[in-house]
Amino acid sequence: MSHIFISYKSEDGDFADVLISKLEREGYSTWVDNDRINAGEDWRNNIDQAIKEAFSLIVIMSPEAKASEYVTYEWAFAWGARVKVIPVLFKPTELHPRLETLQYLDFTSRTSRPWDKLFKVLKNAAIEYAVSFKVKVRFPPNQNPFEIDFDQDNCRLEIRDLEGRIKLIRPPNLLLGGDIWFFKLPIDMSPGDSVRLELIENNDRKWKILPFAFDPHETLVEAHPKQEIVGDNHEIQIQ
């Protein structure tokens, strides 16, 4: 399983230590920036990568955390990367409007903190993450994968059952990482369900990942563009 990214302000470090201890006793791996990054390393790249690889980000909210540019950057980046964000209200704080739309957990009372509810939310997030796929794309030499900019609202994930009936059509939960494309599938996927992705860049170029069968034991799919790419349409054939 991937890790949980913990975002907090140093003034809330004592509570963060308690939180991390409880999470690790439940079997979760946690990631905190001051644990892993050595002096001289690129802070922003390390933070971004750790958030992308997390199945959830817990942000400990307090007035100090709300005022912190670093904490705000971390949860906002996770939101943009479509990583599950769980606000934990440690001190009474007026939350950012975007965080208010999420199901935050009220930990302001020392005597009745909803630990069980937090563990349930994390369990559900872990289940969703467990049916995620990574597509490794082998690009032609003249294609820089870091220059691809998808219009994710107009991209489409299509799921069909063994009989060919449509189960789901929606924008994909897609995260790009160079030649690794990461996307999440619904938790009710069944073996043999057909998965198709149609991806549209902001410059209107179209990419297609042709249908492949869902295998719950396989989370990395190899994709290869055809050697001859006609016009602006890129066909990515699952091998």
C-alpha positions as a printed Julia matrix, in Angstrom:
239×3 Matrix{Float64}:
   0.0    0.0     0.0
   1.09   3.59   -0.6
   1.53   6.11    2.2
  -0.47   8.89    3.84
   1.03  12.36    3.46
   0.74  14.39    6.67
   0.61  18.16    6.21
   0.82  20.39    9.28
   2.42  23.48   10.81
   5.29  22.96   13.25
   3.26  24.57   16.07
   0.91  21.55   15.81
   3.76  19.05   15.89
   2.74  17.38   19.16
  -0.67  16.47   17.78
   0.93  15.4    14.48
   3.15  12.98   16.42
   0.09  11.48   18.11
  -1.7   11.19   14.77
   1.27   9.53   13.08
   1.69   7.09   15.96
  -1.96   6.03   15.8
  -1.89   5.67   12.01
   1.23   3.53   12.08
  -0.29   1.31   14.79
  -3.19   0.77   12.35
  -0.66  -0.42    9.77
  -0.41   2.72    7.63
   2.82   4.21    6.34
   3.11   7.98    6.76
   5.17  10.61    4.96
   6.26  13.86    6.6
   8.56  16.27    4.8
  11.05  16.72    7.62
  11.5   12.95    7.88
  12.63  12.25    4.36
  14.25  15.25    2.71
  17.96  15.79    3.21
  19.68  19.14    2.99
  20.45  20.15   -0.56
  17.68  18.17   -2.21
  15.03  19.92   -4.26
  12.27  20.52   -1.72
   9.44  21.2    -4.16
  10.09  18.16   -6.37
  10.3   15.85   -3.37
   7.08  17.2    -1.89
   5.26  16.94   -5.23
   6.38  13.36   -5.78
   5.48  12.29   -2.24
   1.99  13.76   -2.63
   1.47  12.12   -6.03
   2.41   8.73   -4.58
   0.12   9.08   -1.54
  -3.31   7.49   -1.44
  -4.46  10.24    0.92
  -3.28  13.54    2.42
  -4.28  14.5     5.95
  -4.02  18.21    6.59
  -4.03  19.24   10.26
  -5.89  22.54   10.34
  -5.32  25.33   12.84
  -5.06  29.11   12.49
  -1.29  28.68   12.09
  -1.71  26.02    9.39
  -4.26  28.13    7.53
  -1.76  31.02    7.42
   1.07  28.76    6.21
   1.93  28.97    2.52
   3.58  25.55    2.72
   0.55  23.78    4.21
  -1.75  25.5     1.73
   0.5   24.48   -1.15
   0.52  20.84   -0.04
  -3.21  20.31    0.29
  -3.95  22.38   -2.83
  -1.43  20.37   -4.85
  -3.01  17.14   -3.59
  -6.45  18.42   -4.56
  -5.18  19.23   -8.06
  -3.52  15.8    -8.32
  -6.82  14.19   -7.27
  -5.33  12.69   -4.13
  -7.92  12.23   -1.35
  -7.63  15.22    1.03
  -8.84  14.74    4.62
  -8.96  17.94    6.7
  -8.52  17.3    10.43
  -9.66  20.32   12.43
  -7.25  20.46   15.37
  -8.04  24.01   16.55
 -11.14  26.1    15.8
 -10.4   27.57   12.39
 -12.39  29.09    9.55
 -11.53  26.72    6.74
 -10.67  27.66    3.19
 -13.87  27.49    1.07
 -12.49  24.54   -0.9
 -11.73  22.58    2.27
 -15.2   23.38    3.57
 -16.65  21.37    0.7
 -14.87  18.27    1.97
 -15.89  16.08    4.89
 -13.62  17.44    7.58
 -13.17  15.72   10.95
 -13.5   17.77   14.14
 -10.65  16.95   16.54
 -10.95  20.14   18.59
 -12.26  18.28   21.65
  -9.54  16.48   23.61
 -12.04  14.07   25.15
 -14.02  12.93   22.11
 -11.86  12.77   19.01
 -13.31  10.74   16.09
 -10.39   8.37   15.53
 -12.64   5.52   14.39
 -14.26   7.76   11.8
 -10.83   8.81   10.51
  -9.75   5.17   10.19
 -12.94   4.37    8.28
 -12.37   7.23    5.83
  -8.78   6.06    5.31
  -9.87   2.47    4.79
 -12.26   3.54    2.03
  -9.56   5.7     0.44
  -7.13   2.75    0.53
  -9.7    0.48   -1.14
 -10.2    3.0    -3.92
  -6.44   3.36   -4.35
  -6.05  -0.43   -4.47
  -7.91  -0.55   -7.78
  -5.76   2.11   -9.39
  -3.86   1.51  -12.61
  -0.59   2.81  -13.94
  -0.1    2.97  -17.7
   3.52   3.02  -18.83
   3.61   4.72  -22.22
   6.46   4.19  -24.66
   6.6    7.4   -26.69
   8.28   7.95  -30.06
  11.67   9.73  -29.81
  10.27  13.09  -30.92
   7.56  13.18  -28.2
   8.43  14.76  -24.87
   5.95  13.26  -22.35
   6.35  16.26  -20.04
   4.91  18.55  -22.73
   1.54  16.77  -22.77
  -1.19  18.89  -21.19
  -4.56  17.18  -21.0
  -7.91  18.92  -20.79
  -9.07  16.51  -18.12
 -12.67  17.73  -17.99
 -13.1   16.66  -21.63
 -11.28  13.34  -21.3
 -13.36  10.18  -20.93
 -13.06   6.93  -19.03
 -15.45   4.24  -20.27
 -16.14   0.96  -18.44
 -18.14  -1.89  -20.02
 -19.04  -5.26  -18.54
 -18.45  -8.67  -20.17
 -21.7   -8.32  -22.12
 -20.6   -4.98  -23.56
 -23.05  -2.95  -21.47
 -21.8    0.47  -20.35
 -21.26   0.59  -16.58
 -19.68   4.03  -16.35
 -18.68   7.03  -18.45
 -16.98   9.92  -16.69
 -13.81  12.04  -16.79
 -10.87   9.92  -15.62
  -9.08  10.56  -12.36
  -5.8   10.97  -14.23
  -2.37  11.94  -12.96
   0.55  12.37  -15.34
   4.13  11.58  -14.4
   6.18  11.69  -17.58
   5.91   8.27  -19.18
   3.75   6.94  -16.31
   0.06   7.79  -16.45
  -1.86   6.99  -13.28
  -5.62   6.7   -13.08
  -8.16   5.34  -10.62
 -10.92   2.88  -11.4
 -14.27   2.5    -9.59
 -14.15   0.23   -6.55
 -16.91  -1.99   -8.0
 -14.81  -3.13  -10.97
 -15.22  -6.8   -11.91
 -12.61  -9.07  -13.56
 -12.97  -8.89  -17.32
 -14.59  -5.44  -17.39
 -13.41  -3.51  -20.43
 -11.55  -0.24  -19.84
 -11.14   2.45  -22.49
  -9.56   5.89  -22.16
 -10.01   8.78  -24.56
  -7.72  11.68  -23.72
  -7.78  15.19  -25.18
  -4.99  17.72  -24.84
  -5.68  21.43  -24.41
  -4.44  21.88  -27.99
  -7.17  19.41  -29.1
  -4.8   16.57  -29.91
  -6.44  13.26  -29.07
  -4.96  10.14  -27.52
  -6.66   6.76  -27.12
  -5.88   3.83  -24.9
  -7.72   1.01  -26.64
  -9.91  -1.31  -24.59
  -8.24  -3.76  -22.25
  -9.68  -6.17  -19.71
  -9.52  -5.3   -16.03
  -7.41  -7.73  -14.0
  -7.52  -7.1   -10.21
  -4.06  -8.64   -9.87
  -2.42  -6.38  -12.45
  -1.89  -2.7   -11.7
   0.69  -1.77  -14.35
  -0.33  -1.79  -18.01
   2.22  -1.32  -20.79
   1.07   0.95  -23.6
   2.92   1.53  -26.89
   2.06   4.17  -29.51
   1.83   2.87  -33.05
   4.97   3.49  -35.06
   3.02   5.52  -37.61
   0.97   8.3   -36.05
  -1.49   9.81  -38.49
  -2.13  13.52  -38.11
  -2.8   14.65  -34.54
  -4.47  11.43  -33.38
  -2.28   9.22  -31.19
  -3.37   5.61  -30.83
  -1.88   3.92  -27.75
  -2.29   0.18  -28.19
  -2.37  -2.01  -25.07
  -0.02  -4.95  -25.63
